[in-house]
Amino acid sequence: MISPARKNKKAKTVIETTDDFKRQRLSQGAKVGLINLGCARNLVDSQTMLGGLKKKGHKIVEVEQADIAIVNTCSFIEESRQESIDTILDLIELKKQGKLKKVIVAGCLAQRYGAELAKEFKEVDAFVGTPTIQKDRLLEQVSLTPDHFAYVKICESCFNQCSFCAIPKIKGKFLSRTIESVVAEVQKLDARGVKEISIIGQDITAYGMDIYREKKLAQLLKEIIRVTKNIQWVRLLYAFPAHMTDELIEVMAHEEKICKYIDMPLQHISDHILKSMNRNITTQGTLELIQKLRREIPQGSLRTTFITGLPGETDKDFQELLQFVKDYRFERVGVFLYSQEEGTAAYALPGQVSDKIKKERMNILMREQQKISRSLQQQYIGRTLRVLVEEKQQGDEQIFLGRSEYDAPEVDGLVYVHSSEKLRLGEFVTVKILDAYEYDLTGEAV
């Protein structure tokens, strides 16, 4: 799973966690730069690493100005592993040129393949695993997001054991933070003037199952709403369908600050494949859940993801998935190719599907979704939307880029806002939508 072995200098010791990394002796006031790869959860880990380094007196700079470069890697699927390895090689080259003194490899790739990496990349000075979440302690962080936006990680790893997923193998047992520690972090962000937070975790709907022995996300959200003044949008990322509760749906429906945006990876609809995936939900259960969400949150936008090519996926299974997408017309859809991950239950399943068929099925789904998305986007023309302004369009003083509550940062589309007056980044504006495309909207500030 890792690139071919390379002959170089002596291997360094593999470090198990970022807590160990914090104890490494770096020269006082060292200039440290970090490259973050992967998901928003990785970004929070990167912020925590940099927070610990800053607290010890080190200077946080861009990699181009750094003495020490850290890459926080991802190893979720083959593509992410390759991106991580390519980045490591780029940093090693900078070290050879004398532009860096040290290279540190952190995160999921190092956690999963640390010993193997140490043998292959001998120029790397340390390999650092994934951090251990602090369930009851507020961590120092260096923000890597715009001032008006922040991620809040409330749990680590996943409560489920999906057959295709290596995350529990990498991250260990599911662990929630306490309500008190999350609320304290949110209060700090609110006092700083943050306008939007995204509540993240691999499975936020299982939040509390480990430390409280029951699902506590709905209660946590009520506490967050109660203590915040500046925060206007609370976005939920990664809801596991089998763990959705009626109480959570009710809170989402009735709390004005909670974005009416449901990010819920379904992965498939065929009973045969859902069972093989160990999703702990059936076709009928999935359909009933979607119907309930659309009934209780009629103005909501549902984002989901699917996997094509799980071992044993037949043409019939795929056609059932395709028809499901056509019938339920999701606002946002992502499609992934099944990746055969070592250590997972699906790794050795019979009926492995060829890459060609996986890609064909993915392309068919995405072409269908593009038509659906284009059609659904048209409904916004003539309506007004509340938009959070993110940045100014380069080369045009009267066009700004923003997002509606139906668009998560770095994932979904944008709203292009035309305004004769200068808009402030991080402010909310009312926008009349004038045109719509497959994923983006354009409009005029009212």
C-alpha positions in Angstrom: 0.0 0.0 0.0 3.1 2.3 0.3 5.5 3.3 -2.4 8.5 1.0 -3.2 11.3 1.0 -0.7 14.1 3.5 -1.2 17.7 3.3 -0.1 18.8 6.3 2.0 20.0 7.4 5.4 19.2 5.6 8.7 15.6 5.2 9.8 14.2 7.3 12.6 12.1 6.2 15.5 8.4 5.9 14.9 6.5 8.1 17.4 3.0 6.8 18.4 0.9 9.9 19.1 1.0 13.7 18.7 1.2 13.8 22.5 4.7 12.2 22.2 5.5 14.7 19.4 4.9 17.6 21.8 7.6 16.3 24.0 10.2 16.2 21.2 13.0 18.7 21.6 12.8 21.3 19.0 15.1 24.3 19.1 13.5 27.2 21.0 11.6 29.5 18.7 11.8 27.2 15.7 9.8 28.3 12.7 7.2 25.6 12.0 5.0 25.2 8.9 2.3 22.7 8.4 0.5 21.2 5.4 -2.9 19.7 6.2 -4.3 16.9 4.0 -7.6 15.1 4.2 -10.9 16.0 5.9 -12.0 18.7 8.3 -11.3 16.4 11.3 -7.6 16.4 10.2 -7.7 20.2 10.1 -8.8 20.3 13.7 -5.9 17.9 14.6 -3.5 20.2 12.7 -4.8 23.3 14.6 -4.3 21.4 17.9 -0.7 20.4 16.9 0.1 24.0 16.0 -1.5 25.3 19.2 0.7 23.0 21.3 3.8 24.2 19.4 2.9 27.8 19.7 2.4 27.5 23.4 5.9 26.2 23.7 7.2 29.3 22.0 7.7 28.1 18.4 6.7 30.4 15.5 4.0 29.3 13.1 4.8 30.2 9.5 4.1 29.2 6.0 6.1 26.1 4.9 8.2 28.3 2.5 9.6 30.2 5.5 9.8 27.2 7.9 12.8 25.4 9.4 10.5 22.4 10.3 7.7 21.2 8.1 4.9 19.0 9.3 2.5 17.2 6.9 -0.7 15.9 8.5 -1.5 13.0 6.3 -4.7 11.1 5.4 -4.9 7.4 4.5 -8.6 6.9 4.2 -8.4 5.5 0.6 -5.7 4.9 -2.0 -6.0 8.4 -3.5 -5.4 10.1 -0.2 -2.5 7.8 0.6 -0.9 8.7 -2.8 -1.4 12.4 -2.1 0.2 12.1 1.3 3.2 10.2 -0.2 3.7 12.8 -2.9 3.7 15.6 -0.3 6.2 13.7 1.8 8.5 13.4 -1.2 8.1 17.1 -2.0 9.2 18.0 1.5 12.1 15.6 1.4 13.3 17.3 -1.7 13.1 20.7 0.0 15.2 19.3 2.8 17.8 18.0 0.4 18.0 21.5 -1.1 18.7 22.9 2.4 15.4 24.8 2.5 14.1 22.7 5.5 16.0 21.4 8.5 13.4 18.8 9.6 10.4 17.0 8.1 7.8 15.5 10.4 5.0 13.2 9.1 1.9 13.2 11.2 -1.6 11.8 11.1 -3.4 8.7 9.8 -0.8 7.5 7.3 1.9 7.5 10.0 -0.5 5.9 12.5 -1.4 3.1 10.1 2.0 2.5 8.4 4.5 4.1 10.7 7.1 1.3 10.8 6.9 0.7 7.0 7.2 4.5 6.3 10.3 4.8 8.6 12.1 2.2 6.5 11.2 3.8 3.2 11.5 7.5 4.0 14.7 7.7 5.9 15.1 11.4 5.4 12.0 12.0 7.6 12.9 13.0 11.1 9.9 11.7 13.0 6.6 9.9 12.3 3.7 11.1 14.4 0.4 9.2 14.8 -3.1 10.6 15.2 -3.8 12.7 18.3 -5.8 11.5 21.3 -8.9 13.5 21.9 -9.2 15.2 25.3 -12.8 14.4 26.4 -12.8 17.0 29.2 -10.1 19.5 28.4 -10.1 22.5 26.1 -7.1 22.4 23.9 -5.0 25.3 22.6 -5.4 25.7 18.9 -4.0 27.9 16.1 -6.9 28.6 13.7 -6.4 27.5 10.1 -9.9 28.7 9.0 -11.2 32.2 8.2 -12.0 34.4 11.2 -15.8 34.0 10.8 -15.8 30.2 10.6 -14.6 27.3 12.8 -14.8 23.5 13.1 -15.6 22.0 16.5 -14.8 18.3 16.8 -17.0 16.6 19.4 -15.9 13.0 19.0 -13.2 10.8 17.6 -13.3 7.6 15.6 -16.6 5.8 14.8 -19.2 4.0 16.9 -20.0 1.7 13.9 -17.8 -0.9 12.3 -18.6 -0.6 8.6 -17.0 -3.4 6.6 -15.3 -1.2 4.1 -13.9 1.4 6.5 -10.5 1.4 8.2 -11.1 4.5 10.4 -11.8 2.5 13.7 -8.5 0.5 13.0 -6.6 3.8 12.7 -8.4 5.9 15.3 -9.2 3.3 17.9 -12.3 3.2 20.1 -15.0 5.8 19.7 -14.6 8.7 22.2 -16.8 11.7 22.9 -15.8 14.9 24.6 -17.9 16.1 27.5 -20.7 18.5 26.9 -19.0 21.0 29.2 -15.7 21.0 27.2 -17.5 21.4 23.8 -19.7 24.3 25.2 -16.6 26.0 26.6 -14.9 25.9 23.2 -18.0 27.2 21.5 -18.2 30.1 24.0 -14.6 31.1 23.2 -15.4 31.0 19.5 -18.6 33.0 20.0 -16.7 35.7 22.0 -14.2 35.9 19.2 -17.0 36.9 16.8 -17.2 33.6 14.8 -20.4 33.5 12.8 -20.6 29.8 11.7 -19.4 26.6 13.4 -19.5 23.1 11.9 -19.9 20.3 14.5 -17.8 17.5 13.2 -16.9 13.9 13.9 -16.9 10.6 12.0 -20.3 9.9 13.6 -21.7 12.8 15.5 -25.1 11.1 15.9 -23.5 8.6 18.2 -22.1 11.4 20.4 -22.3 10.6 24.1 -22.9 6.8 23.7 -19.5 6.0 25.3 -19.4 8.5 28.2 -23.1 9.0 28.9 -24.4 5.7 27.6 -27.0 7.5 25.4 -27.1 9.7 22.4 -26.6 13.3 23.5 -26.2 15.4 20.3 -29.6 16.9 20.7 -28.9 18.0 24.2 -25.5 19.4 23.2 -27.0 21.5 20.4 -29.6 23.0 22.8 -26.7 24.0 25.1 -24.8 25.5 22.2 -27.8 27.5 21.1 -28.4 28.7 24.7 -24.9 30.2 25.2 -24.2 31.7 21.8 -24.9 35.3 20.6 -22.6 35.9 17.6 -22.7 32.5 16.1 -25.6 32.4 13.6 -25.1 29.1 11.8 -24.5 25.7 13.5 -23.8 23.1 10.8 -23.8 19.3 11.4 -21.4 17.2 9.5 -21.5 13.4 9.1 -24.7 12.0 10.6 -24.9 8.2 10.6 -28.4 7.2 9.4 -28.8 4.3 11.9 -28.1 6.7 14.8 -30.5 9.5 13.9 -33.1 10.1 16.7 -36.5 11.8 16.6 -35.2 14.3 19.2 -32.3 15.3 17.0 -34.6 15.8 14.0 -36.9 17.9 16.1 -34.1 20.1 17.3 -32.8 20.6 13.7 -36.3 21.4 12.5 -37.1 24.0 15.2 -33.8 25.7 16.2 -33.3 28.6 13.9 -29.5 28.7 14.2 -29.1 25.1 13.1 -28.5 25.0 9.3 -31.3 23.0 7.5 -28.5 21.0 5.9 -28.3 17.3 6.6 -25.0 15.6 5.7 -25.9 11.9 6.0 -23.7 9.4 4.1 -26.1 6.6 3.0 -23.5 4.6 1.0 -26.0 2.4 -0.7 -29.7 1.4 -0.8 -29.7 -2.3 -1.7 -30.5 -4.5 1.3 -27.9 -7.0 0.1 -25.1 -4.3 0.0 -26.2 -2.5 3.2 -25.9 -5.8 5.1 -22.5 -6.5 3.5 -21.4 -3.0 4.5 -22.6 -3.6 8.1 -24.5 -0.4 8.1 -27.1 -1.5 10.6 -30.0 -0.1 8.6 -32.2 -1.7 5.9 -33.6 -0.4 2.7 -37.0 0.2 4.3 -35.4 1.9 7.3 -33.5 4.2 5.0 -36.5 5.2 3.0 -38.6 5.8 6.2 -35.8 8.0 7.6 -35.5 10.1 4.4 -39.3 10.6 4.3 -39.3 11.6 7.9 -36.6 14.2 7.4 -38.3 15.7 4.4 -41.6 15.8 6.3 -40.2 17.4 9.5 -37.6 19.7 7.7 -39.3 20.5 4.4 -37.0 23.4 3.7 -33.9 21.2 4.3 -31.1 20.2 1.9 -30.0 16.6 2.1 -26.4 15.8 1.2 -25.3 12.2 1.0 -22.5 9.9 -0.4 -22.5 6.6 -2.1 -19.9 3.9 -2.8 -19.8 1.9 -6.0 -18.1 -1.4 -6.5 -18.3 -3.0 -3.0 -17.4 -6.7 -3.4 -20.5 -8.5 -4.5 -22.3 -5.5 -5.9 -24.3 -6.8 -8.9 -25.8 -4.9 -11.8 -29.1 -5.4 -10.1 -27.8 -3.8 -6.9 -26.4 -0.9 -8.8 -29.6 -0.4 -10.8 -31.5 -0.2 -7.5 -29.1 2.5 -6.3 -29.5 4.4 -9.6 -33.3 4.3 -9.4 -33.1 5.4 -5.7 -31.1 8.5 -6.7 -33.6 9.3 -9.5 -36.6 8.9 -7.2 -35.3 10.8 -4.1 -33.5 13.6 -5.9 -30.9 14.6 -3.3 -29.7 18.2 -3.3 -26.0 17.2 -2.9 -24.4 13.9 -3.7 -20.8 12.6 -3.7 -19.8 9.2 -5.1 -16.7 7.2 -4.1 -15.1 4.1 -5.6 -14.8 1.2 -3.2 -11.2 1.0 -2.0 -9.9 -2.3 -0.8 -8.5 -1.4 2.6 -6.2 -3.8 4.6 -7.6 -4.9 7.9 -11.3 -4.3 7.0 -14.0 -7.0 6.9 -14.6 -6.3 3.2 -11.0 -6.7 2.2 -11.2 -10.4 1.6 -14.8 -10.6 0.5 -15.5 -12.6 -2.7 -16.8 -10.9 -5.8 -14.3 -8.0 -6.1 -15.5 -5.6 -8.7 -13.1 -4.4 -11.4 -11.9 -0.8 -11.4 -13.4 -0.3 -14.8 -16.9 -1.2 -13.6 -16.6 0.8 -10.4 -15.7 3.9 -12.5 -18.5 3.3 -15.0 -21.0 3.0 -12.2 -19.7 6.2 -10.5 -19.9 8.1 -13.7 -23.4 7.0 -14.4 -24.5 8.1 -10.9 -22.8 11.5 -11.2 -24.2 12.2 -14.6 -27.7 11.5 -13.3 -27.0 13.7 -10.2 -25.8 16.6 -12.3 -29.2 16.6 -14.1 -31.0 16.4 -10.8 -28.8 19.2 -9.2 -29.3 21.5 -12.2 -33.1 21.0 -12.0 -33.2 21.6 -8.2 -31.1 24.7 -8.4 -33.6 26.3 -10.7 -36.1 26.6 -7.8 -33.9 29.3 -6.2 -34.2 31.7 -9.1 -36.3 34.7 -8.0 -36.0 33.8 -4.3 -33.9 35.5 -1.7 -31.3 33.6 0.4 -29.2 34.6 3.4 -25.6 34.4 2.3 -22.4 34.4 4.4 -19.8 36.4 2.4 -16.4 34.6 2.2 -14.2 36.4 -0.2 -13.9 39.0 -3.0 -13.8 37.8 -6.6 -10.3 38.5 -8.0 -10.3 41.1 -10.7 -13.9 42.4 -10.0 -14.6 44.8 -7.2 -18.4 44.2 -7.4 -18.5 40.4 -7.2 -18.2 38.5 -3.9 -18.2 34.8 -3.1 -20.4 33.4 -0.4 -22.4 30.4 0.8 -26.0 29.8 1.8 -26.9 27.5 4.7 -27.3 24.7 2.2 -23.6 24.8 1.3 -20.8 23.4 3.5 -17.3 25.0 3.2 -14.9 23.4 0.8 -17.5 20.8 -0.2 -20.5 22.3 -1.9 -21.2 25.2 -4.2 -20.9 28.9 -4.0 -23.2 31.9 -4.3 -21.7 34.7 -6.6 -23.0 37.9 -5.2 -23.1 41.1 -7.3 -23.0 44.3 -5.1 -22.4 47.9 -6.0 -21.4 48.5 -2.4 -18.4 46.9 -0.7 -19.3 43.9 1.4 -17.4 42.8 4.5 -16.0 39.3 4.6 -17.8 37.3 7.3 -21.0 39.3 7.2 -24.4 38.0 6.2 -26.3 39.6 3.3 -29.6 39.0 1.7 -29.2 37.9 -1.9 -31.8 37.7 -4.7 -31.0 34.8 -6.9 -30.9 35.6 -10.6 -29.4 32.5 -12.2 -28.5 28.9 -11.3 -26.0 26.3 -12.5 -25.3 22.7 -11.6 -23.8 23.6 -8.2 -23.5 27.4 -8.0 -25.9 30.3 -7.8 -25.6 33.9 -8.8 -27.5 36.8 -7.4 -27.6 40.4 -6.3 -27.2 41.8 -2.8 -30.5 43.3 -1.7 
